Amino acid sequence: KDLETKLRYLTQLVYPAISEKSKERQDKMMARFNKASRLTDSPNGTMAMARDERRE
């Protein structure tokens, strides 16, 4: 019976809390990435190159 109580506690309280925190963190990471990154549309087959300004 004690094991059932612990499992119920985990599934009803702990796991959802962990999931919520993970989702919040993922949303923040996505927002940071989207703010710093530019996405542009280009036709298929277009050759593209990026210059790394930090590279010597």
HELIX and SHEET records of a PDB file:
HELIX    1   1 ASP A    2  TYR A    9  1                                   8    
HELIX    2   2 LEU A   10  VAL A   14  3                                   5    
HELIX    3   3 TYR A   15  ALA A   36  1                                  22    
END                                                                             
